[in-house]
Each structure stands twice: as C-alpha cells, then as structure tokens.
Amino acid sequence: MSKLWAGRFEKEISPSVLDYTQTIEVDTRLIEVDLWGSIAHVIMLCHQNIISQEYGQDILQCLLEILEDAQQGKVHLDKELEDVHLNLESRVISKLGMNIGGRMHTARSRNDQVVTDTRLYLRTALLNIQQELLKFIEELICLAKIHTETVITGYTHSQPAQPISLAYWLTAYASMFNRDIWRLRQAFENTNQNPLGACALAGTSFPIDRKITTQLLGFNSLLLHGLDATSSRDFITESLAAFGITMSNISKMAEEIVLWNSFEFGLIEVDDAFATGSSIMPQKKNPVVAELARARTGRVYGALMHVLTIVKSVTTGYSCDLQEDKPFLWQAIDDTYSTISIMCQQVQTLKFNTHRSLEMCWANFSTATELANYLVVERNMPFREAHKIVGAIVNQLIKSNKNLNDVDYIAQLLDNSGSNIELNLLQDLLDPIKAISRQKSQGGTAPESVQEIVDILNNDFVNHQDFLSKQHQKIDRSFDKTLQITKQFISKGDIHTTFEQIMESLY
C-alpha cells in the first residue's frame, strides 16, 4: 500500500520496519480528538480562503461521518497506515478522492497534529483525575467530622510519638491531595495551549489564523513558537510529575493501611470487598488493594523517568523518539485515576478500632511530652530539664513494665524528683483524649484546629469545583460549536457569516 508520504521513495517500507514504527494500538485513544482537530483545521482553511468552501464542505461532511462512526466504536485503525493521522486522512481521500481529500492536510504536519491530539486528550485526563481527587477529599472530610475526638497514635521514625485525632490523620491526607490538585491545575494550564499551525517546525507561508483553531478546540491560549511547539514535551513530563507526586501521597496512605491492618497494630480492618485470601492458608485476609496502590506508584514513577530519558536526547525539531511518550503517559493516566478511585472506595469502608487506638496511646507513652510541657509552664522549669526528668520517668516505667496509666507510680517518681503533681491533674495531663484537645495551635490536632483546616479545605474545594466545571464546560462548548459551525456551513455554504455568528456566542 503506497504511503501518503511516499513520493520521495522508490520502494515500500519493509514489514519489519512497519511493525517496529507503527503506533496503532497507542493511537486508538486519539481518534476522536484527531477528528476534532481536523474539523477545526479545515474550518480555518476555508475561513482563510486557503481551500475553497466547496471543497471544505465536502471534507467536513466526510469528517462528520467518520466522527459519528468513531463515537459508535466503528472506526478501526489499519497498521499498514502507521498511525491515527494517516488512517483518518486516508479515509477522507478514499471517500472524496485525492483532488478533494488531499487538501485537508494543507498547512499542517503530523508534527503539530500529534502534539495537538496529545494535549487535547491529556487535558481532559487531568481534569478527570482532579475530579476523582476532589471526591477523595470530600470523603476524608466527611469521615473527619465523625472522628474529631477519636484518638490514635501519631508516629515519627515509625515509632510512637504523640496522640492525634483520627480526624487529624484524615485531614493530613486531604491536605496533601489538595496540594496535588493545585499541581494538576498548573499542569492543565501548561497543557491547554494550542500548537496547531506550527506545522513541521517553522510555521507556514499559507495565511493561516491560529487563533481560530485555538478557539474552536477550546484551548486557553496559543503556544506561539513553532519550533518549541512541535519539539517540546515538558507539558507531559510536568503532568507525569504531578501524577507521580499524587501517587506518592496515596502510596503513603496505602502503606499505613497495610501496617495498621496487621495483627500487630490492629488499628483498622480492611473490608472484605477490598481484600483477598490465600490459596493455601485459610486464615489469611490480605489487603491487596493497598498493596497494589503502592506498586502502581512505581509504574507512574517509571513513566516519568521514561519520558525524561527520551526528551533529554532529542534536539529541537520533531524526532520519532517522541512517539514513545504516549504508551507510558496513557498507562500513568490509567494507573493514577484508577488508584485514586479504588483507594477512595476502600477508605469509605475501613473499620477503625478506637478501643485499640486509645489503649496503644496509654501503652506507648504518647503523652509524655505533655508532662514535660506542664513542668515548663507551671514550674518555670527549662524545657531541657523537664525533658530529662520525664525521660527518666519513662525509662523507669519501662523497666518496671508499667505505662502512663500507672498514675500512682508516676506521681511517686515525680515526688522523688522534687516535682510533685496532684493525682487528678496528673491523670488529666496524661489522658490522650484530653491531650489532643490542648493542641490548639494553628495546624494542631485539637478539634478547633482541625475545624480550621477543614474550613480552608472546603474553601479550596469550592474553588476547585468551580475551576473544573468551567473548564469542562468550555471544552464541551467548544466541541459543540465546532460541530455547529460545520453543520451550518455544510448546509448554508457561507463559512464567514456562519463562523462569526456562532463564535460570538462561544465566549
């Protein structure tokens, strides 16, 4: 089969080379956005009188028919035609003939076409991932409202540190995911720029108007420099980095779920729906969702490293190295979206062992710092001296196989150090539930402080929802207007009047 670019060549590409270079499986995701880009491009060509309105009507009618087939899953790409771009162009040419269909690619290159398609696809993926994170944040906040006084142990160095509320733990992840959304928003802004019209690398001598395709495709701005537009993939690496950071935060939660679900911790129980058993050990209940979330984080990291490795060796101007970005980008999109979704579902069903949590806080000396703080405030003691006294008391408790619940013994040790404290007061100081209520500093674990954090998260939540709604609406509206212009132009035959009338209502 003769290729559309074959004029320079005396023989066909070999089957083995075709197998090695074709991108059909990867490009399947781009069929609909490629058609949208082609429709917008042809409208622009007609508007600028680069091709006749008559030819443009025929091409656009053909593209609409292919788009309808694609939306019904009836368009399948042929490996012999290498990629999505040549497949769809060949369909147009086969239906309309070379004299008409062969004009569609005027003032365009696969170099600017593929990066346009990738940006169109990726920007929607970025919005969808943000939407899933918002659902996760919402669920975490709802759970936090229930658990403002549920005590668990906070850890440093994987060792017991201080008591915190379960709400505090939940809102820590909500805070992380909120920052992830801000990163993803920035990646969206840098992705949602129009490279179409850069052509191969240097622009074109045809009198194109790139603002038209920018509007029709719903891009927020024009990516001006043609050489930069066709050779840069930093919008992909930025998106992958944002995915990777998001996944690292999710993996942190997954790791805690795996640990806390263990018999040794016994702090939570993973729901049966999110666990599997053993083929040999009948007693086993394995937290496989959290385990896989950790592992798939590595796949997203790998995608980022893969693309960074590609682009470091590619000079300005398109090289086929760059076609290797999409398989890993697609995988990272799928892994990030599905992991956010499944982890959110899992957290909704977690059972928290609040009795065990409180028991551990007493047993692991989690409120020892509160005792030291009291000596500083009420006895005017230097903190280092208070730290030493309380540390010695903890050491003696460990040697005596006792914990902070043994208030009488602690009172005796304090008397011996010259720092006597009444039993009732000492009990309150060491009580984990009362301890968290005293941590009222900004960002602390007290219920009031957690509520302040929730209020900030809720404000950002509204901001994010508004942003996502506006961006989705803009993209949908741009797509609808592109089809509306196309259909009216086909029926009425006046691209200029049709275009101006419809575009006035777009923004």
Salt bridges, closest charged atoms under 4 A:
GLU12 OE1 - LYS3 NZ 3.78
ASP19 OD1 - LYS79 NZ 2.63
ASP34 OD1 - HIS85 ND1 2.77
GLU65 OE1 - LYS95 NZ 3.91
GLU82 OE1 - ARG110 NH1 3.49
ASP83 OD2 - ARG110 NH1 2.66
ASP117 OD2 - HIS85 ND1 3.55
GLU132 OE2 - LYS135 NZ 2.95
ASP180 OD1 - ARG183 NH2 2.75
GLU255 OE1 - ARG294 NH1 2.55
GLU269 OE2 - LYS285 NZ 3.11
ASP272 OD1 - LYS285 NZ 2.72
ASP325 OD2 - ARG233 NE 3.26
ASP325 OD1 - LYS326 NZ 3.29
ASP334 OD2 - ARG29 NH2 2.48
ASP335 OD1 - ARG299 NH2 2.69
GLU359 OE1 - ARG356 NH1 3.08
GLU370 OE1 - ARG438 NE 2.91
ASP428 OD1 - LYS434 NZ 2.56
GLU448 OE2 - LYS440 NZ 3.70
ASP466 OD2 - LYS470 NZ 3.18
GLU500 OE2 - HIS47 NE2 3.35
